[in-house]
Amino acid sequence: MFKRLLARIASALAKHKIPYMVIGGQAVLRYGEPRATKDIDITLGIGIEGLSVLKRAIKSLRLTYLVENPDDFARETMVVPVVERSSGIRVDFILSFSPYERQALERAKPAKLGRVVIRFASLEDVVIHKIIAGRPRDMEDVVSILLKNSDFDAAYIKKWLREFEKAIEEDLLGRFADACNNLKKKCS
């Protein structure tokens, strides 16, 4: 179900010329251990100014909005939540607005799913997202990803975690160090 919907979404976003990357649990499945996930999170290469194009893509996909007024909700949260009614799969389209997100979109990795190419966030960007979220499940995902993939750019991860620490005043580098310590290896 997820693969079919991801393929449909990738095709629709390409048709509407909306850059994107799959993040969250679906990206963890690509880089880490298999686990249950109930939704699809997609960061888009458009801001609020591209909302009308996104709404056309959503309409073509026959997805249903989960909020009464998607425009107002998107302006407040930068997220457009929808659901595919037939499967019950929720999709969060996340509008981008920061230099980090724009760089992460450029670093996204294509993967072929049947005849469709789907763009996943890079391993490093998935780790950054998960460390910022910081929930126990997210930190387990980080350990799983780092354990399974020994070749990653720790300097890139640390650079962006330092930047985010300034903005949200949380010890993100400490979380990354803890994840590395759980692996019994140095992440430098």
C-alpha positions as protocol buffer text, in pm:
chain_id: "A"
residue {
  index: 1
  type: MET
  ca { x: 0 y: 0 z: 0 }
}
residue {
  index: 2
  type: PHE
  ca { x: 271 y: 248 z: 101 }
}
residue {
  index: 3
  type: LYS
  ca { x: 484 y: 177 z: -206 }
}
residue {
  index: 4
  type: ARG
  ca { x: 190 y: 222 z: -440 }
}
residue {
  index: 5
  type: LEU
  ca { x: 93 y: 551 z: -278 }
}
residue {
  index: 6
  type: LEU
  ca { x: 455 y: 673 z: -271 }
}
residue {
  index: 7
  type: ALA
  ca { x: 484 y: 600 z: -642 }
}
residue {
  index: 8
  type: ARG
  ca { x: 161 y: 788 z: -716 }
}
residue {
  index: 9
  type: ILE
  ca { x: 274 y: 1086 z: -508 }
}
residue {
  index: 10
  type: ALA
  ca { x: 619 y: 1094 z: -673 }
}
residue {
  index: 11
  type: SER
  ca { x: 458 y: 1092 z: -1018 }
}
residue {
  index: 12
  type: ALA
  ca { x: 211 y: 1368 z: -928 }
}
residue {
  index: 13
  type: LEU
  ca { x: 479 y: 1590 z: -773 }
}
residue {
  index: 14
  type: ALA
  ca { x: 700 y: 1542 z: -1080 }
}
residue {
  index: 15
  type: LYS
  ca { x: 407 y: 1627 z: -1308 }
}
residue {
  index: 16
  type: HIS
  ca { x: 344 y: 1947 z: -1110 }
}
residue {
  index: 17
  type: LYS
  ca { x: 719 y: 2024 z: -1099 }
}
residue {
  index: 18
  type: ILE
  ca { x: 733 y: 2024 z: -718 }
}
residue {
  index: 19
  type: PRO
  ca { x: 1074 y: 1921 z: -578 }
}
residue {
  index: 20
  type: TYR
  ca { x: 1043 y: 1687 z: -279 }
}
residue {
  index: 21
  type: MET
  ca { x: 1209 y: 1435 z: -52 }
}
residue {
  index: 22
  type: VAL
  ca { x: 1056 y: 1156 z: 156 }
}
residue {
  index: 23
  type: ILE
  ca { x: 1151 y: 1185 z: 524 }
}
residue {
  index: 24
  type: GLY
  ca { x: 1032 y: 1020 z: 846 }
}
residue {
  index: 25
  type: GLY
  ca { x: 951 y: 653 z: 887 }
}
residue {
  index: 26
  type: GLN
  ca { x: 954 y: 577 z: 514 }
}
residue {
  index: 27
  type: ALA
  ca { x: 1310 y: 711 z: 487 }
}
residue {
  index: 28
  type: VAL
  ca { x: 1411 y: 514 z: 796 }
}
residue {
  index: 29
  type: LEU
  ca { x: 1294 y: 198 z: 618 }
}
residue {
  index: 30
  type: ARG
  ca { x: 1541 y: 280 z: 341 }
}
residue {
  index: 31
  type: TYR
  ca { x: 1842 y: 330 z: 569 }
}
residue {
  index: 32
  type: GLY
  ca { x: 1761 y: 152 z: 895 }
}
residue {
  index: 33
  type: GLU
  ca { x: 1576 y: -147 z: 1030 }
}
residue {
  index: 34
  type: PRO
  ca { x: 1226 y: -234 z: 912 }
}
residue {
  index: 35
  type: ARG
  ca { x: 957 y: -101 z: 1142 }
}
residue {
  index: 36
  type: ALA
  ca { x: 590 y: -21 z: 1139 }
}
residue {
  index: 37
  type: THR
  ca { x: 502 y: 325 z: 1021 }
}
residue {
  index: 38
  type: LYS
  ca { x: 156 y: 467 z: 975 }
}
residue {
  index: 39
  type: ASP
  ca { x: 218 y: 768 z: 756 }
}
residue {
  index: 40
  type: ILE
  ca { x: 425 y: 932 z: 485 }
}
residue {
  index: 41
  type: ASP
  ca { x: 613 y: 1257 z: 550 }
}
residue {
  index: 42
  type: ILE
  ca { x: 730 y: 1457 z: 250 }
}
residue {
  index: 43
  type: THR
  ca { x: 925 y: 1783 z: 253 }
}
residue {
  index: 44
  type: LEU
  ca { x: 852 y: 1994 z: -53 }
}
residue {
  index: 45
  type: GLY
  ca { x: 1075 y: 2242 z: -232 }
}
residue {
  index: 46
  type: ILE
  ca { x: 808 y: 2509 z: -219 }
}
residue {
  index: 47
  type: GLY
  ca { x: 695 y: 2751 z: 46 }
}
residue {
  index: 48
  type: ILE
  ca { x: 352 y: 2892 z: 114 }
}
residue {
  index: 49
  type: GLU
  ca { x: 365 y: 3069 z: -225 }
}
residue {
  index: 50
  type: GLY
  ca { x: 339 y: 2727 z: -395 }
}
residue {
  index: 51
  type: LEU
  ca { x: 27 y: 2616 z: -206 }
}
residue {
  index: 52
  type: SER
  ca { x: -202 y: 2642 z: -510 }
}
residue {
  index: 53
  type: VAL
  ca { x: 25 y: 2409 z: -712 }
}
residue {
  index: 54
  type: LEU
  ca { x: 35 y: 2162 z: -422 }
}
residue {
  index: 55
  type: LYS
  ca { x: -344 y: 2171 z: -396 }
}
residue {
  index: 56
  type: ARG
  ca { x: -370 y: 2080 z: -766 }
}
residue {
  index: 57
  type: ALA
  ca { x: -136 y: 1783 z: -707 }
}
residue {
  index: 58
  type: ILE
  ca { x: -343 y: 1674 z: -404 }
}
residue {
  index: 59
  type: LYS
  ca { x: -660 y: 1696 z: -611 }
}
residue {
  index: 60
  type: SER
  ca { x: -506 y: 1486 z: -889 }
}
residue {
  index: 61
  type: LEU
  ca { x: -411 y: 1224 z: -628 }
}
residue {
  index: 62
  type: ARG
  ca { x: -768 y: 1223 z: -489 }
}
residue {
  index: 63
  type: LEU
  ca { x: -641 y: 1274 z: -134 }
}
residue {
  index: 64
  type: THR
  ca { x: -864 y: 1418 z: 137 }
}
residue {
  index: 65
  type: TYR
  ca { x: -764 y: 1710 z: 359 }
}
residue {
  index: 66
  type: LEU
  ca { x: -754 y: 1636 z: 731 }
}
residue {
  index: 67
  type: VAL
  ca { x: -816 y: 1997 z: 831 }
}
residue {
  index: 68
  type: GLU
  ca { x: -1111 y: 2219 z: 758 }
}
residue {
  index: 69
  type: ASN
  ca { x: -910 y: 2506 z: 610 }
}
residue {
  index: 70
  type: PRO
  ca { x: -584 y: 2373 z: 460 }
}
residue {
  index: 71
  type: ASP
  ca { x: -463 y: 2721 z: 353 }
}
residue {
  index: 72
  type: ASP
  ca { x: -486 y: 2868 z: 703 }
}
residue {
  index: 73
  type: PHE
  ca { x: -341 y: 2551 z: 858 }
}
residue {
  index: 74
  type: ALA
  ca { x: -47 y: 2559 z: 615 }
}
residue {
  index: 75
  type: ARG
  ca { x: 21 y: 2926 z: 689 }
}
residue {
  index: 76
  type: GLU
  ca { x: 28 y: 2846 z: 1062 }
}
residue {
  index: 77
  type: THR
  ca { x: 220 y: 2516 z: 1058 }
}
residue {
  index: 78
  type: MET
  ca { x: 383 y: 2485 z: 711 }
}
residue {
  index: 79
  type: VAL
  ca { x: 214 y: 2141 z: 688 }
}
residue {
  index: 80
  type: VAL
  ca { x: -71 y: 2019 z: 468 }
}
residue {
  index: 81
  type: PRO
  ca { x: -209 y: 1696 z: 618 }
}
residue {
  index: 82
  type: VAL
  ca { x: -410 y: 1465 z: 392 }
}
residue {
  index: 83
  type: VAL
  ca { x: -524 y: 1104 z: 387 }
}
residue {
  index: 84
  type: GLU
  ca { x: -581 y: 845 z: 119 }
}
residue {
  index: 85
  type: ARG
  ca { x: -929 y: 728 z: 221 }
}
residue {
  index: 86
  type: SER
  ca { x: -910 y: 383 z: 61 }
}
residue {
  index: 87
  type: SER
  ca { x: -600 y: 280 z: 259 }
}
residue {
  index: 88
  type: GLY
  ca { x: -626 y: 517 z: 555 }
}
residue {
  index: 89
  type: ILE
  ca { x: -264 y: 626 z: 498 }
}
residue {
  index: 90
  type: ARG
  ca { x: -193 y: 978 z: 620 }
}
residue {
  index: 91
  type: VAL
  ca { x: 43 y: 1200 z: 422 }
}
residue {
  index: 92
  type: ASP
  ca { x: 197 y: 1517 z: 562 }
}
residue {
  index: 93
  type: PHE
  ca { x: 325 y: 1756 z: 295 }
}
residue {
  index: 94
  type: ILE
  ca { x: 575 y: 1989 z: 463 }
}
residue {
  index: 95
  type: LEU
  ca { x: 641 y: 2323 z: 299 }
}
residue {
  index: 96
  type: SER
  ca { x: 1005 y: 2431 z: 310 }
}
residue {
  index: 97
  type: PHE
  ca { x: 1136 y: 2770 z: 396 }
}
residue {
  index: 98
  type: SER
  ca { x: 1488 y: 2739 z: 535 }
}
residue {
  index: 99
  type: PRO
  ca { x: 1834 y: 2720 z: 376 }
}
residue {
  index: 100
  type: TYR
  ca { x: 1877 y: 2380 z: 546 }
}
residue {
  index: 101
  type: GLU
  ca { x: 1567 y: 2232 z: 382 }
}
residue {
  index: 102
  type: ARG
  ca { x: 1666 y: 2365 z: 42 }
}
residue {
  index: 103
  type: GLN
  ca { x: 2014 y: 2207 z: 76 }
}
residue {
  index: 104
  type: ALA
  ca { x: 1863 y: 1881 z: 202 }
}
residue {
  index: 105
  type: LEU
  ca { x: 1634 y: 1870 z: -103 }
}
residue {
  index: 106
  type: GLU
  ca { x: 1940 y: 1902 z: -329 }
}
residue {
  index: 107
  type: ARG
  ca { x: 2104 y: 1611 z: -143 }
}
residue {
  index: 108
  type: ALA
  ca { x: 1799 y: 1383 z: -173 }
}
residue {
  index: 109
  type: LYS
  ca { x: 1875 y: 1036 z: -311 }
}
residue {
  index: 110
  type: PRO
  ca { x: 1670 y: 886 z: -595 }
}
residue {
  index: 111
  type: ALA
  ca { x: 1551 y: 527 z: -563 }
}
residue {
  index: 112
  type: LYS
  ca { x: 1363 y: 334 z: -828 }
}
residue {
  index: 113
  type: LEU
  ca { x: 1034 y: 181 z: -720 }
}
residue {
  index: 114
  type: GLY
  ca { x: 898 y: -11 z: -1014 }
}
residue {
  index: 115
  type: ARG
  ca { x: 902 y: 239 z: -1298 }
}
residue {
  index: 116
  type: VAL
  ca { x: 893 y: 545 z: -1072 }
}
residue {
  index: 117
  type: VAL
  ca { x: 1189 y: 725 z: -917 }
}
residue {
  index: 118
  type: ILE
  ca { x: 1127 y: 838 z: -560 }
}
residue {
  index: 119
  type: ARG
  ca { x: 1351 y: 1093 z: -389 }
}
residue {
  index: 120
  type: PHE
  ca { x: 1444 y: 1009 z: -30 }
}
residue {
  index: 121
  type: ALA
  ca { x: 1620 y: 1242 z: 212 }
}
residue {
  index: 122
  type: SER
  ca { x: 1988 y: 1155 z: 243 }
}
residue {
  index: 123
  type: LEU
  ca { x: 2091 y: 933 z: 533 }
}
residue {
  index: 124
  type: GLU
  ca { x: 2250 y: 1234 z: 706 }
}
residue {
  index: 125
  type: ASP
  ca { x: 1937 y: 1446 z: 670 }
}
residue {
  index: 126
  type: VAL
  ca { x: 1718 y: 1167 z: 808 }
}
residue {
  index: 127
  type: VAL
  ca { x: 1952 y: 1148 z: 1110 }
}
residue {
  index: 128
  type: ILE
  ca { x: 1931 y: 1527 z: 1157 }
}
residue {
  index: 129
  type: HIS
  ca { x: 1549 y: 1519 z: 1144 }
}
residue {
  index: 130
  type: LYS
  ca { x: 1534 y: 1231 z: 1391 }
}
residue {
  index: 131
  type: ILE
  ca { x: 1778 y: 1391 z: 1637 }
}
residue {
  index: 132
  type: ILE
  ca { x: 1582 y: 1716 z: 1633 }
}
residue {
  index: 133
  type: ALA
  ca { x: 1258 y: 1525 z: 1701 }
}
residue {
  index: 134
  type: GLY
  ca { x: 1443 y: 1347 z: 1982 }
}
residue {
  index: 135
  type: ARG
  ca { x: 1169 y: 1106 z: 2091 }
}
residue {
  index: 136
  type: PRO
  ca { x: 1285 y: 763 z: 2210 }
}
residue {
  index: 137
  type: ARG
  ca { x: 1165 y: 600 z: 1884 }
}
residue {
  index: 138
  type: ASP
  ca { x: 1352 y: 862 z: 1681 }
}
residue {
  index: 139
  type: MET
  ca { x: 1674 y: 800 z: 1872 }
}
residue {
  index: 140
  type: GLU
  ca { x: 1634 y: 424 z: 1818 }
}
residue {
  index: 141
  type: ASP
  ca { x: 1600 y: 501 z: 1447 }
}
residue {
  index: 142
  type: VAL
  ca { x: 1922 y: 705 z: 1455 }
}
residue {
  index: 143
  type: VAL
  ca { x: 2113 y: 418 z: 1617 }
}
residue {
  index: 144
  type: SER
  ca { x: 1967 y: 172 z: 1366 }
}
residue {
  index: 145
  type: ILE
  ca { x: 2061 y: 392 z: 1070 }
}
residue {
  index: 146
  type: LEU
  ca { x: 2415 y: 457 z: 1191 }
}
residue {
  index: 147
  type: LEU
  ca { x: 2468 y: 90 z: 1278 }
}
residue {
  index: 148
  type: LYS
  ca { x: 2358 y: -26 z: 936 }
}
residue {
  index: 149
  type: ASN
  ca { x: 2549 y: 245 z: 744 }
}
residue {
  index: 150
  type: SER
  ca { x: 2906 y: 304 z: 853 }
}
residue {
  index: 151
  type: ASP
  ca { x: 2983 y: 546 z: 569 }
}
residue {
  index: 152
  type: PHE
  ca { x: 2812 y: 872 z: 659 }
}
residue {
  index: 153
  type: ASP
  ca { x: 2914 y: 1237 z: 675 }
}
residue {
  index: 154
  type: ALA
  ca { x: 2934 y: 1310 z: 1049 }
}
residue {
  index: 155
  type: ALA
  ca { x: 3076 y: 1658 z: 982 }
}
residue {
  index: 156
  type: TYR
  ca { x: 2763 y: 1753 z: 783 }
}
residue {
  index: 157
  type: ILE
  ca { x: 2537 y: 1619 z: 1059 }
}
residue {
  index: 158
  type: LYS
  ca { x: 2726 y: 1809 z: 1330 }
}
residue {
  index: 159
  type: LYS
  ca { x: 2734 y: 2131 z: 1126 }
}
residue {
  index: 160
  type: TRP
  ca { x: 2356 y: 2142 z: 1097 }
}
residue {
  index: 161
  type: LEU
  ca { x: 2293 y: 2021 z: 1452 }
}
residue {
  index: 162
  type: ARG
  ca { x: 2510 y: 2313 z: 1576 }
}
residue {
  index: 163
  type: GLU
  ca { x: 2296 y: 2552 z: 1370 }
}
residue {
  index: 164
  type: PHE
  ca { x: 1972 y: 2407 z: 1503 }
}
residue {
  index: 165
  type: GLU
  ca { x: 2102 y: 2413 z: 1862 }
}
residue {
  index: 166
  type: LYS
  ca { x: 2125 y: 2793 z: 1837 }
}
residue {
  index: 167
  type: ALA
  ca { x: 1763 y: 2815 z: 1728 }
}
residue {
  index: 168
  type: ILE
  ca { x: 1595 y: 2565 z: 1959 }
}
residue {
  index: 169
  type: GLU
  ca { x: 1833 y: 2564 z: 2255 }
}
residue {
  index: 170
  type: GLU
  ca { x: 1850 y: 2186 z: 2294 }
}
residue {
  index: 171
  type: ASP
  ca { x: 2161 y: 1967 z: 2321 }
}
residue {
  index: 172
  type: LEU
  ca { x: 2137 y: 1814 z: 1975 }
}
residue {
  index: 173
  type: LEU
  ca { x: 2509 y: 1741 z: 1951 }
}
residue {
  index: 174
  type: GLY
  ca { x: 2478 y: 1557 z: 2283 }
}
residue {
  index: 175
  type: ARG
  ca { x: 2197 y: 1343 z: 2140 }
}
residue {
  index: 176
  type: PHE
  ca { x: 2414 y: 1261 z: 1840 }
}
residue {
  index: 177
  type: ALA
  ca { x: 2708 y: 1173 z: 2068 }
}
residue {
  index: 178
  type: ASP
  ca { x: 2479 y: 949 z: 2277 }
}
residue {
  index: 179
  type: ALA
  ca { x: 2365 y: 766 z: 1962 }
}
residue {
  index: 180
  type: CYS
  ca { x: 2729 y: 718 z: 1859 }
}
residue {
  index: 181
  type: ASN
  ca { x: 2816 y: 593 z: 2208 }
}
residue {
  index: 182
  type: ASN
  ca { x: 2537 y: 334 z: 2179 }
}
residue {
  index: 183
  type: LEU
  ca { x: 2716 y: 207 z: 1870 }
}
residue {
  index: 184
  type: LYS
  ca { x: 3044 y: 184 z: 2059 }
}
residue {
  index: 185
  type: LYS
  ca { x: 3206 y: 384 z: 1780 }
}
residue {
  index: 186
  type: LYS
  ca { x: 3326 y: 733 z: 1724 }
}
residue {
  index: 187
  type: CYS
  ca { x: 3121 y: 952 z: 1492 }
}
residue {
  index: 188
  type: SER
  ca { x: 3375 y: 1203 z: 1372 }
}
